[in-house]
Amino acid sequence: MEHYDDERVSPLYFECHITIEPVFDDEFFDGVTVSKLEIVRILAKDRGFRVADLLMQKRTDDTEARSKHDTFCTGRSKVYGDILHRMTELCRALKIAGFKVWRAKIEDTIYDTKYSDSLGIL
């Protein structure tokens, strides 16, 4: 059941991660080359997400180049119902476009030194 009307507000922000099957190759339509990664970027941007460019070095053989093992999108919102709705819409759009969605999760950020370092960690 989808609860888009859930108006819970995070003290900082909710952050969503959607992990999909890695995309690096191109598709060909009527003689035109289309970047699959660019398609993901467009779908994500239309829903307030972005494709992460950073390296998730989970394996010793990962390099500074984009990891061939990870392609994921991130989005944020203060309101749970909003990020839930946008996450669901992006997952649906990705699947319709032929991408394999591996995981989708929403986290409630309760501490982030970018906004406040009340513990003096940095």
Buried (B, 14 or more C-beta within 10 A) or exposed (E): EEEBEEEEEBEBBBBBBBBBEBBEEEEEEEEEEEBBBEBBBBBBEEBBBEBBEEEBEEEEEBEEEBBEEBBBBBBBBEBBBBBBBBBBBBBEBBEEEEBEBEEBEBEEBEEEEEEEEEEEEE
